[in-house]
Amino acid sequence: MRKLNIRIWCLPLMMTILSITGFVYGQDASIRGFVYEKETGEPVIFTNVYLQGTIYGAATDVNGYYNIANIPAGSYNLMVTYLGYDTLLIPITIRRGELITRQLYLKKAAYAITGVNISAEREEARTETRTSVLKITPRQIKQIPSMGGQPDLAQYLQVLPGVIFTGDQGGQLYIRGGSPIQNKVLLDGMVIYNPFHSIGLFSVFDTDILRNAEVYTGGFGAEFGGRISSVMDLTTRDGNKKRLAGKIDASTFGAKLLLEGPLSKSKDDSPGSSSFILSLRNSYLEQSSKALYKYVNEDGLPFNFFDVYGKVSINAENGSKVNFFGFNFADQVNNYKALSDFNWNAFGGGTNFVLIPGRTPVLLEGAFSYSNYKVSLQETGKKDRTSGIAGFNAALSFTYFINKDELKYGFELMGFKTDYYFFNALNRIIQQEENTTELGGYFKYKMTRGKLLIEPSIRMQWYASLNTVSPEPRLALKYNVSDKFRLKAAGGFYSQNLISASSDRDVVNLFYGFLSGPDNLPAEFNGEEISDKLQKAWHAIMGAEFDLARHLTMNVEAYYKKFTQLTNINRNKIFEDTPTFANEPDELKKDFIIETGDAKGFDVSVKYDPGRFYFWGVYSLTYVNRFDGKNTYSPHFDRRHNVNLVATVTLGPGRNWELSTRWNFGSGFPFTKSQGYFEKIVFPDGVYSDPTTISGDLGVVYGELNTGRLPYYHRLDFNIKRKFELSSHTTIELNAGATNLYDRKNVFYFDRINFERVDQLPIMYSLGATISF
């Protein structure tokens, strides 16, 4: 049993922080503040703020915050440039030791200058490590073909390097060898336990409320913990601070209403205000499909969802702000194929804040939230399954700006309860109800030394229910070989407690539940004693960035993830773990099994964005393996080759026409072959069952696990949009599109019992209209 006094490892951390803080106060002058859109009051993110003609500058963060430190006394021109906005130039005089807070407002330009945006992106590439992280904005999401004209994060994630999507109906996202349970999803700092609806074309997030999404496919820093594969960190907008605005959207799939506006208006050159944003989305595909898509399924497509998200933001004069938010996401599938009823419901809320202390060069951020998720599944001929997870998370972080360096440290507290009830294929119950607490602390320091960026960090994660402390060192590096060529690397150690309430071996599984801190594990794995119950992984990533031409960039990354311990549902349990069956092997009586595995591969992405035309191309090569103590096998999401090509062009003098297309190609997924069939008798009354009167079920004799491969997958999507401007604030957009344009018969899975092939969605046309005001 491992124990660690938390005060011991906190003491040197705090001493280091205090010594650096004291050093910070003695530095030269600094300028800090926020950059806002003048028209709406929304922060302008990831833009450059710099002193004209000098080397002093900084990029704004996801809150629009910038900090330029260690400036010699003198007179300068403070300059901001960004795509789609007029250049801002402000004279400023700085005295030694002065800390100036200045809010900046950008006005939309009549003509967009693409070179400005290129400069901003390349400056960020030189000053951020950016290994295995992709920053996504709503503008990027809207550049791919969208179903019903509703661009969605779920559709965009599928074109990212290293991301594998397993199906249109109940499919899940797997990121560089990690299963969905190993991917952490945060919305404004709040944990979202299921980010995708049953029909895989839609997430729970309305694109129009998003400000930014950052997807870490591996090698992420110590500020994130509790997951061993990847992180999605999403931030929502504050809402229009100047006027009431909104959007009404309707299509053949569903409808949406978005409202935003000021509660107290922001005055010119003053960020003091309060605002709101509210989004409601509803799917009526179950009703519309009976009329429009009967060729897909005679009974229609019974995929229903309803999403609500609301947020109120209160902004102070100096840029500090506090947000209050809440959500309710619901999903239901009625009587589809083998399902008689499936539904899940999630709700929660919380608050976060950004605080700028008056005379201290520090950025203080914090969050507290609660999230609840429940899922139930009733299947024809099978017993019900239910799962639930509910809990809170609280976080506090401090960021100091020291010359060109950056120090960040923080703490995170999580508490949640899991409730799970399930019968496995052998009719044995697996049940758990448990309360869990986790406490994490981290320290990260980003150093710039000439052409070299070094970002070491460490996280200490304490799992209270397991009485285990996990030290997790991490490191990111970048070397600017030249202005057009950069090398980078990242890696570290990661752990998590949560496990999935479904098996990684299930090809199709709408049921997405959670378990925590399992005690019912085997005592040994592969001849070695199991020391603790955590799932663990090591990441190692290397890559290079190339600026091939003015508008053309390429990114290459190779990665390796070593999963040193994984926990999975034991599908072969036939005995209860009681003294009566003490002599039976663990693999036949334990609720869970231990596995190891690895994922390796490389990704190549190319982006060409000269303005009216946009191209994004990705190729991924992936190898994923699992070892269960006896056999090495490929999990069902092990896709060897994956290609995504996206192209968008805007036409017309006012760029009112937009054509977009996406083509996806993937090699076949693994599957287990059938060797024969037999009558399966389950003996429902135990020893009192009479086999001569029992009607058995159809049993399957399986071959070696996942040695077969399904056919190759490919699909073409297309979308066309036409925008009509009625006034300065009012537009109507009409759209039409098709998914799987050439009607490729892509196999989803094979129903062995009914001997029926089940395909993914065929060609599906869509029409939609959007009114923005």
N, C-alpha and C positions, 0 to 999 in steps of 0.2 A: 504494500500500500504506500502510495506516494503522498507526502504531505509537504506543505510549504507555507511558512508564515508570510502572509501577504505584506505585512509591514516591512519585512526584510528586503524584498525586491522593490517595494515602492520607495524606500528611503534614498538609495542612490539615484533613482530616477528624478525625484523631486530636487535633490541637491544639484544635479546637472542642470535642470530647468531653471532654478533660481540663479545659478551662476551665469548662465547664458542671458537670462532676463536682465541681470545687472549690467552685462556687457552691452546689451542692446540700447539701454538708455543713454550711453555715452557716445552714440554715433552721430554723424552729421545729419543734416536736415532730411526730412521725408515728406512726400506728398501722398495722400491716400484719399479714397472716396469711392463713389459709384458712378457708373455711366448708364444713363437712361435714354429711352426713346422719348423725344419731346412730344410726339403725338399721343402716346398711350401711357407713358410713365413706366413701362416695363423695362427691366434691366437689359442692357446690351451685353451679351456674354461673349467671351473669348475674342475680344478685340484688343488691339494694341493702343496703349496710352504711353507716350514718350515725350521727352524734351527734345525739340527739333534741333538737329545738328549735333547731338551728343549720343553717348552709348547708354544713357539712362532711360529705362522704360520698363513696362510691365504689361502683362495681359490680364484682362478682367477674368474673374472666375464665374461660376454658375450663378452667382448672385449679382454679377456686374461689378464686383469689388476689385479695385486695383490698389497697389502699394508700391511706390518707387522710393527706395531707401538709399542712404549714404550719398546724398546730393551735395556737392560743394556750394557754398553761398554764391549768389549771383542772380542775374536776370536771364530768364529763359522764355521760350514759347512752348506752352503745353499743348500737345497736338494729339488728336484722335482721328483715325481713318478707319472706315469700315464699309463693306459692300452695301450699296443701296442708300447710303447716307452722305450728306455733305460733310466735307472735312471740317473739323473744329480746331481752331487755333486761338489760344488764350495767352496773353502776356502774363508773366508771373515773376515776382521777385522773392527770393528765399534768403533768409538769414541763417547763420550757422546754428545748428541745434534745434531749429524750428520744426514743428510737426504741423503740417497744413492739411486740413480736410477740405476737399473741393468736389462738389457734385457737378457732373458734366452731362449735357443734354445734346443728343444728336437729332438733327432734322432730316427726314427722308429726302433723298435727292431725286431730281426729275429724271436723271439718267444714271444707270448703274455703271460703275467702273470696276470691271472684273479684276484688274490688276491689284487693286487695293486688297481684295479678299485673298488673293494668292499670297501677297506679302504677309498678311496676318497668319495664314495657315503655316507658312514656312518658318516664320518667327517662332510659332508655337512648337513646331517640329524640332527646332534647334534648342529650345529651352525646357522642354518637357521630355521625360524618358519615354513615355508612350509605348511601352512594350506590351503587346497583347491587350490593348485597350482601344475601343472605337467610340468616338463621340458622335452621337446621332441627334440631329435637330429635326423638327417637324418638316422643314424644307426638304431634307433628304428623304424622309419617309414618303412625302408626296410625289417623289420622282419615280416611283415604281408603279406598275399597273395595280389598281386597287379594285376590289370587288364592290360593285354598286357605287363606285366613286368615293367610298369611305376609306381613305388610306389608314393603314393600321400597323402598329409596331410589330405584331405577330408576323405579318407578311414581309416586313423589312428585315427582321432578324434572320429569316431564311436565306438571305443573300449574303450574309456575313461570313468571313473566313472561319472555318472550323466548326460551323453550326450545321447540325444534321436534323432534319425534320422528318418524322416517321409516317405522317399521314394526314389527310384532310379531315378525317372523321375520328376524333379521339387520339390523334397523333400528339407527340410530345417533342420538345426541343432537347437535343443532346449536344453539349458544348465540349469539344475536344476530349471526348471519351468520358465525360461526366454525365451521370443520369440527372433527371429533373430535380430530385431531392438534394443533389449536391450543388445546385445553383441558387444563390441567395438573391432575392428580388426585394428592393427597397423603393418605396414611393414616398418622397419627402421625409425620408428617414424611418418610415413605418414598414414593417415586414409584411409582405403580401405572400400568402402561402400558395395560392394558385393563380397565376397571372394569365391563364389562357382558357378560353371557352372550349366546349366539347367539339364544335366545328372549328378546325384548326386555322381558319382564316382570320380569326379575330381574337385580340387580347382583351383584357378588362380596361385598358387605358384608352381614353379618347385622345387621339393625336393632337387635337386643337387645344387641349389643356396643358400639353407638355411644353416645357421650356428646353429641356435637354435630357438625354439618356446616355449614360456611359456603360458600356458592356466590357467587362474584364473577362477575357476568355482563359486567363491563367496568369500566374505570377503576380497577383495583385498585392498591394502593400498591406502593412499591419493595421491600417485603419478599418479593415474588414476582417471579420472572424466568424467562426461557426459554420463554414462551408469549405469543402475540399476541392471544388472544381472551378467555379466561376461566380461572378457577381454582376447583377444589373442594378444600377443606381439611377433612379428617375427623379427628376425635379419638375414640379408643375409651375405654371405661370401664376402671377399674383392677381391678374385681372386688370382691365383697362381702368386707369386712375383719372381719366379726363372726361369720359362720356359713356353712356349706356350703349353696349354693342352686343352682337350675338350672331348666331348662325342656326339656320333650320335646314335639315338635310333629310331627304327621303329617297329610298331606292327600292329595288325589288327584294332586297334582303332585310332592310330595317330602316329605322328612323332615328334622328338625333336632334336634340335641342341644346344649344349652348347660350348662356347668358353671362355677361360680365359688365362691371361698371363700378363707379365710385360710390362709396358710402359717405365719404367726405372728400371733395375734389382736391386734387393736387394743383397748387398754384404754380405759376411760371417760376422756374429756377428754384423750386423748393420741393423736396421729396416728401414732406410731411403730408400724409393722407391715409385713407383707409379704402379698401376695395374688396370686391367679391368676384368669384367665378363659380358657375354651376353648370354641370354637364349631366344630361340624361340620355341614355341610349337604350333602344329596345329592338329586339329581333322579332319579326313576324314571318320568318322563313317557313315555319310549320304551316301557316295559312297560304302564303304566296306560292310555295312549292307545289301545292296540290293543283294549282292552275297553270303554273309556268314551267315546273320541272318534274312533271309526272313521268317523263322518260328516265329520270334518275331513280325514282322509287314510286311505285303506284300509290303508296300511302303517304307520299310527301317526305320531306326531310324535317323530322320533329326536333330540330335544334333550336331551343329558346334561350334567350338571355336578357337580362335587364340590369343596367349599370347606372349608378348614381355617384357622383363625386362633387363635393362642395368645399370651398375654401374662402376664408376671410383673412385679409392681410392688413396689418396696421403698421405704418411706416413713420418713423420719427424724423425730425429735421436733419439729423446727422447721418441718416441712412440706416440706422439700426431698425430692426423690424421684428415683429412676432406674427406668426401665422397660426390659424386654427382650421382644422380640416376634418372631414369625415367621409366615409364611403359605404356603399352597400352594393355588392356584386352578387348576382344570382344566375344560375344556369340549370336548365332542365331538359332532359331527353325523354320523350314519351313513346314507349312501345316501339322501339326501333330494333329490328333484327332480333337478337336473343334477349334484349333488355325489355323488362316490363315497366321499369321506372328507374330513372337515375336523376339525382339532383344534388347540387351543392349550393351553399349560401355562405357568403363572407361579409362581415361588417366590421367597422372599427373607426377610430378617430384619434386625434392627437393634436400636438402643438409643436412647433419648432421656432427657433429664434436665431437672429444674427445680431450681435452686440458689438458696437465700436466704442470702447472706453475713451473718455475725453482726451487724456494726455498720454496714453499708453499705446505703443506701436504693436498692438495685438488684435487679432480677430477672434472673437469668442462665439462659438456656435453650440447649440444644444437642441435636444428633441426628446419628447416623451409621447408614447402612443400605445394604443391597445388594439389588438386585432383578433378576430374570432372566425374560425372556418369549420364548417360541418359538411360532410358528404355522406350520402347513403345510396346504396345500389341494391335493387331487387331484380334478380334474374330468373327467368323461367326455368323451373326444375332445380333451382339451387337455393341455398339459404342466404338470407340477407347479410349484407356487410355494412358497417357504419364506422365512421372515423371522425374525430374532431380534435382541433387544437385551438387553444385560446391563451393569450398571454400578452405581456407588456414588454416594451423595451425602452430604455432611457439611455441617452448618450450626451456627453459633454466633451468638447474639444477646444484647444487653444492653438492658434497659429501665430508665430512670430516671424517677422521679416528682417533678416540680418544681411545687409548689403544685398548680394544676389542670392543669398542662401535663404532657406526656409525651414523653420523648426515647427513641428506639429506633434502634440501629444493629446491623449484623451482617454476617456473611460466609458465603458458600456456595461449596462446591467440588463439582463433578460430573465424573465420568468414566464413559464408557460405550463399548461396542463394538457396532456394528451389522453384521449379516450378512444379505444380501438376494439372492434368486435368482428371476428372473421372466422369462416370455416374454410380449411384448405381443401384441395382436390380429393383428399382421403377422408373427408368429413370430420376432421379433428379440429376442435376449436382453438383459436389463438386469440387471446384477450389481454388487454393491458389498460390500466388507468394509472397515470403517474404525474406527479408534479416535479418540475425541474427548474433549477436556477443556474444561470451562467454569469460570470463576471469577467470582463476583459479590460486590460489596460494596454496601451501601446505608445510607442515613441518612434518618430520618424524625422530624419534630418536630410534635406536635399542640399547638396553642395555643388557649386559651379566652380571648377578649377580650370580656367582656360577653355579648351575644347571638350573637357571631360565633365559629365554630370554623374554624380554618385548619390544614390538615395538608399542608404541602409535604414532598416526599421526592425523592430521586434515587438511581438505581441505576447502577453501572458494571459492565457485563457484558463479560467478555473471552472470546472464542471462539478457543481456541488453534489448532485445526486450520485455521481460516480466517485466523489472524493479524489479528483484527479486534477492536477495542474499541468498544462501543456505549454512549454516555452516554444515560441514559433519565430525563428529568425527569418528575415526576408531581405532581398537586395535587388535594386534596379540600377542599371548603368546605361549611359549613352556616350558615344564619342563622335564628335562632329569632325569627320575626316576632311570635309570641305563644305562649302555652302550647299552643295548638291548631293552629298553622299554622307550617310550617317550609319554607324553601327550601334546596336543596342542589345541588351540582355536583361533577364530578370529571372528570379527563382525564389524558392522558399519552402517552408514547411507549413502544413495546414491540417486542421482537425475539425471534427464535428460530432455532435451527439445524435441529432435527428436521423432516423432512417425511414425508408419508404414503407407504407402499408401494403405495397404490392411488390411482386417479385420482379427483378430485373430481367427475368427470363420470359415474361409475358409479352407477346408481340402486340396485342391490342388490349389496352386497359384504360377505360374511362375513369375508373376508380382511383383517386389520387388522395391517399390519406397519409397520416404521420404517426410515428412511434418515437419514443425517446428512451435513452438509457436502458436498453434491454439487459436484464439479468440472466435470462434463460439462454445462455450461450454455451457451446462446447468448452470443456476445460482445456483442450489442446487443439492445435491446428498444425497439420503437416509434421507431427511429432514434437512440436514445441509448445510449451505452456503459454497460454494467453495471459499477458500481463495486465491489460486493461481492456475496457469495452469501447474505446473511441474508434471512430473511423479516421484514417490518416492518409496523407499523401504528400509527396515531394514534387515540386514543379521545377523544370529547367527550360528556359526559352532563350533563343538567340535569333537575331534578325538584322535586316538592313533596310534602309529607306533610300530611294533614289528619286531625285528630281530630274526626270529625263528630258523635259522641255518646259516651256513657260506654263503650259496648262496640263502637263502630263506627269503623274507621279506613280511610283511602284513601291510596294512593300512586300518583303519576303521574310517569313518567320518559320523556324523549325522548333519543335517543342517535344518534351518528354514529360509525362506525368506517371509517377510510380505510386500506385495505390497499395500501401503496405498493409492495410487492414480495412476490409469492407464487411458490412453486416447485411444479410439478406434473409428474406422469409424462407423458412424451411418447408418446401413443398412436399417433402417425403416423410413428414412426421406421421407415424401411425400409432405410437404409444404415448400415454400421458407420462409426464416427468414426475413420477411418484415412486416411493420405495418398492412398490409391487414390481416395477419394471426397471429396477436399479441395474440389472445385469445387461440390459439392452444397450446397444451402441448409441452414442449421442446423436448421430445423424438420423436416428429413427424416433427420437423422443424430445429433442430440444426444439423450441419454437423458431430459433434462428440458426443460421450457419455463418461461418467465417469464410471470406474469400480474399484473395489478393488479385492484383491486375496491373496493367499498364496501358497507356495510350501514347502513341507517338505518330509523328507525321510532319508535314510542312504545308504552309499556305502561301499562295502568291496572289496579290490583288493589284489591279491597275485601275487608275482613275484618270479620266480625261474630261475636263470641265472648262471649255473656253467661253461659256456664256449661254448661247442659245441651244447648244448641244451638250448632253451629258452622257458619259459612258462609264460603266462600272463592271469590271470583270474579275472573277475569283475562281481559282482552282485550289482544291484541297485534296491531299493524299493522307489517309488515316489508317492506322492499324490499332485495334482495340482487342485486348485479351483479358480473360478472367481465369483464375485457378481456384477450384473449390476444395482442394486438398487431395483430389484424386484425378481430376480431369482438367485439362486446359481447353477452353472453348471461346468462341467469338460471341459476344452478346448480340442481340437481335438488331442493335443500332450500328453495328460495325459496317459502315459504308466505305469501301476502299477509295473510290473516286467520286468527287462531287464538283460540278461546274455550274456557275451562275453568271449569266450575262444580262445586264440591264442597260437600256438605251432610252433616252428621252430627248425630244426636240420640241422647241417652241417656235411657232410660226406666226406670221402676220406682223404688221408695223407696230401694233400694241402688244405683241406676244400674247394674244388672246386664244390662240389655238395651241394645244399640247398633245403630242402623241408619245406614248410610252409602251415599251414592251420588255418582257423578261422571259428568258429561256433557262430552264434548269435541267441538268443531266446528272444522273447518279447511278452508280453501279448497284447491283442487287443486294438486298439485305440477307443475312443468314437466316435459315430456318431448319427445323428438325423434321426429317423425313418420317413418314409412317411406314411401318413394316407389316402391320396386320391389325385385325380387330378381334375382339372377344366379348363375351357377355360378362359384364362387371356387376357383381353382387356386393352390396355395401353392408349387409347384415345390420339393419337399422335397430334391431332389438338385442344386439349383442349375441350372447350364447343362446338366447331364447328364440332367435330367428330361425325359421324353417326354410332352408334353401330350396326345398321342392315346391314351395308356394310363392316364392319371391320372384317378381319380374325384374330382371337385371337391366342395367343400362348398357349402352354400347361403349365398350372400352377400347382404347387404342394402344397398340404396341409400338412404342417410339424407337426410332433408330438413334444413332449417336447424335448428341446434342449439337444442333446448329452447324451441321456439316454440309447442308445444301445451301444454294444461293438462288434467290428469286431473280426474275428477269430484270434487265436494266430499266431505269425509270427516266422519262423525260417529258417535259410539259412546256407549252408556250402560252403566255398570257399577253393580252393586248388591251390598251385603254386609250380612248380619245376624249378630250375635254374642250369645251368652248365657253369662254367667259364673256359676259356682257356687263359693262359698267353703266349703271343707271345714274349714279351720282358719285361724289367723292368718297362716300362711305358705303354705298349700296351696290352690290354686284350679284348677278345670277350666273351660276355655273351649271351647264348641262354636261353629262358624261355618259358614255356607253363603253362597254368592255366585254371581254370574254376570258374565262379561265379554261385552260386546256383547249386552246383554239383549234388544234387539229385532232381533237378527240382521241388522244392516246389512251389505250386500255392498260393502265398501270395497275398491277396487282397490289392489293393491300394485304390480304392474307387468304388462306384457304380454310374454309370451315370443314374440318375433317368428319364431323358427325353427320352433317347434311350433305357432304361431298359436293360442296359448292364453292366456287371461286368468288371472292368478294373484291371488287375493284375500287380504286380511289375514284374521286368525283370525275364524271365525264365532262364534256364541254358544257359550260354554264354561262349564258349571256346575262348581262345586267344593265339596267338603266337607272339613272339617278339625277337628282337636281338639288342644288344647294343655293340658298339665299343667305348672303352675308350682309349685315347692316351695322 
